[in-house]
Each structure stands twice: as structure tokens, then as C-alpha cells.
């Protein structure tokens, strides 16, 4: 796997494809194989069992997660080499998309939670747009116009301090629902929107719950505080009365 590409630039990820269709952006994504080092909030949120690493193409092809593990090992053991390669691929994608008449956007934490601000990546490319989901409330406010984040919810007791802090910020919060997304209802005092449509809309949906449908055949059979039953959502009039 010496010549493995870090970025997926072909839009084969269904969520990425939906997010970029009909917009001025072309999106490149980075999928690493998650662990408690590159996903520091996963343990408290108890989300590793229900992670997207076990959905989509990875359910059909073992090679998908093998490639992700290779990239994760490279990031952890050969950081400088990894970042140099990542920068080269980002630059190439920006040039390519501009020639096509589009703007470049990047989701570098497709199934990880690395603080890319600390690595200097978004700051180095102000002409590009970056967005991510995170379980670390302290990284929500990037301070950059070209890097936006969405907080990811979990119902575990040990994670509730993070959730309450996120609610104070007004930043959008992603919630995974079992079954259909109860659009128009309320959860955590916020209106629920369909977060499966476009991430580029989600990042600017302040004070909203971005509802996501539970994905992965294996995950749909599991239970966990990371998953919210749609029955937990309430009608708008109940919220007002409360």
C-alpha cells in the first residue's frame, strides 16, 4: 500500500456525493480507521461500536478498512510524511477543482476526530473550505472562517457535560436516530432537521439538531446511548409549554 492515496476525491462516499451535488463545491474526504487516539471523545461517548467504519463499502470489502488502517498507522507513526503527502494532495485537488470552475472543500475527519488546527492544515489553505463533526466541544469553535464543525451527540452519562457545553454555543448538533429522522420535532430543546441531505448545510444550521439515520446493517441491530429512538423527540407545542 505504499502508493495509497490519502484523499478520496471521486465522491464515492454517498454522504459526500449528496453534500456536493448542485453546489459550487467539490469535496475531498479523508477516511482513517478510528481508535481512541485519533478519536479522543469516543470512549466517553461510547460510539466506537456503532462507528461508520462498519457501514457502507467496508461491510462488503475488507480492503476498505485495511487501507484506512494503513493511513492511520502512517499518521501515528510517520506524522511528517503523512502531513507532507496530505498537503500535496490538498494542493492538487484545489488546482483541479478551480480548473473545473468549482471551489474545493475538505472533510478530513470522515470517521476520525483529529484537531487539524493543531496540524496547521486549514490555516495553510484559506482558499479552501473545511468542515468536520467532532465529539470534543473545546474544538467546536475553530476561529477560522474556512473551517466549521458540528458537535456529535451521545447520551452516555459521562458525556453529558460536553453535551451541555455544546448546547450553550449554538453550534449545530448531530444526533443519530434509529429508523426515520423525526424532522420538525424537537430534541434537547432544538428543532430537528434532516441532516442526511447535505453536510454543507448542516455546518451552518445553528441552534438546530441535524438528525442522521443510523447506518450499517450490523449497527442497526445494536443498542447504545449513541443512538436515539425517534420516540424521544417531542412536538413543538410540548417544547413551548415546557
N, C-alpha and C positions, 0 to 999 in steps of 0.2 A: 504493500500500500504506500510505497514511497512517493508516488506521484498523485496521491489522492487530493482532490480539491477540497478546500475548507468550506467554501460557499456554494449553496445551491442557487444558481442563477437562472434556472429554467422554469421556475414557477410550478414545479411538480407537486409541492405541498398544497393541498386543497385550500387550506385557510389562507395561504399566501396568494394563491391564484384569485380567490374571491376578493381579497383585500385590494388587489391592484387593478382588477378589471374595471374599465371605464373611468380610470383616474389618470392623472398626469404622471403617476409614478410607475416605475418598475422596481420590484422588491427582490433583494437577495437575502437569503437566510442562512444562519449557521446552526447546525444541529449537532450538539455534543451528546455524549452519553452521561446522564446525570449521576451525581453521587453527593455525599454530604459535604464535600469540599467546594464544588462549584455550584451547589445549591444549599447555601448555608441555612436557609429557613425551612428546609424540607422536613427536618426532624421534628421541629415544633409543630409544623402544620400537618404532619403525618400524611404527606402526599406522594411519597416515593412509590408506594404500592400501586397507586392509581395514576401514575405519570403517563404522559403521551408517548413515552418511549415504547409503550406496549400497545400502540394503536397504529392504524394506517399500514404502510408498506412493511413496517417492522414485524407485523403479525404474520406476514406472508413470506418475507425473505430475511434469513438470518444475516445476510451480508450487510443489511442496513445498519443494524446495531454494532456489527463488527467494525464498520467504518467509523461510526460515532465513537466507539471506544478508542480506536486508534487516534482520533483527533483529540479526545480528552486526555489521553496519555501524553500526547505531544504538547498540549497546553500546560500540563502539570510538570512535565519533566524537561521540556525543551522550550521554555517560555519565549525566549528571544527569537528563536527560529520560527515558532508559531506566529508570533506577532508580526514578524517581518513578512511572512507569507500572507497573513491576513491583510496587511496594509497593501501589498501588491495586488491582491485580488479585488480589494475595495476600489483602488485606483482604476483598475482595468474595467470594472463594472460601471463606474461613474462615466468614464470616457465613452464606453459602448452605449449607455442609455442616453447620454447627451446627443450623440450622433443620430440616435433614433428619434430624437425630439421629445424625450421623456426626462424626468428627474429621477435620481437614484435614491432609493430608501433601503434601509437595512434593519432586519430583526436578528440580532446576534445572540439572543437568548431564546431560541425556539423551545428548547427543553433544558435550559440551564438558568442560572441566576448570578452571572458574573457581573461585577461592578466595572463596566467598561470605561467609566470616567477615570478610575484609578489607572487603567492601562493607557489612557490618553487618546483613545480611538475617536470618539465623536468630536472632540475638540480639534483634532487634526484635519477633519473633513467637514468644515462648516457649510460647504455647498451641498452636502447630502443630508438626508433626514434619517434619524434613527428612532426606533421605538421598541419597547420590551414590556413584559409582565414581570413583576417581582413580588417576593414574599418578605422583603426587608423594607419596612416602612421608612427607614432612615435614608434609603437611596431613591425614594419616590421623586423628590424634587431635585432634578439634575442641575438646575441653574442654567441650563442651556436651551436656546430657542430651537435647536435642531435635534433634541433628544427628549422624548416624552415616555412616561411609564404609566402602567396600570397596576394597581395593587391586586394581589390574588388572595381570595378568601379561604379560610378553613375554620371549622367550628370547634377545633380542639381547645380544651380549657387553657392550655399553656400558650396558646397563640392569640388569646383574646385581647391582650394588651396591645399587640400590634394592630389588630383589627380596629380597636377603639381610637388609636392614634391615626390610623388611615382615614377613619370617618371624619375626624376633625379637619383634615386637609382639604377635603372637597375633590380630591383626585378620584377618577373612576375606579370602581372595584369590580373585579371579575368574580363571578360565582358560578360554579358548576352545578347544574340541576340534573336530576335523574328524570328521564323521559323528556317531555317537551318543556320549552322555556316559557314561564308564565309572564309573557310580555304585557306590560301595562299595570301589573300588580306591583306590590311593594315588598321589599325585604331590607332589613336594617334601616327602615325609615326612608329608603330611597326607591324611586321608580325603576322598574326593570325594563331594559331594552334588549333587543336581540343582538347579543354580542358575537354571534356566529357569522354575521353578514360581512363586516369589514373592521379589521383592527385599526385602520387609519381613521375610522370614525370613533371607535372606542376610546382612543387616547385623548380625544377632546370632549368626551361625554362626561363633563364634570358633574359631581353630585348624582351620578346615575349608577345603577347596578348593571354591569354588562353580563347578561345571562349567557352561559355557554352550556351546550348539551353534552352530557357525559359520552365520551368516545372510547372505542376499543371494545371488542367483543368480550374479552376477559374482564375488563373493568366494569362492564355493565352488570356482572354477576356479583360484584363485591360490595361491601358496605364500608363506610368510613366517614369521619367528620368532614372530610374534604368535599363530600357530596351532599347537596341539599335537596330534600324532597320538595317537589313543586307545591305540595300542600302547605309548606311553611310560609309561602308568600301570602300576603293579605291584600284585600281590596283597598282601593284608595280611600273610600269613605271610613274604613276602620282606622286608617292612619290618622285622618283628620280628627276623628272622635277621640283618639288616644291623646 
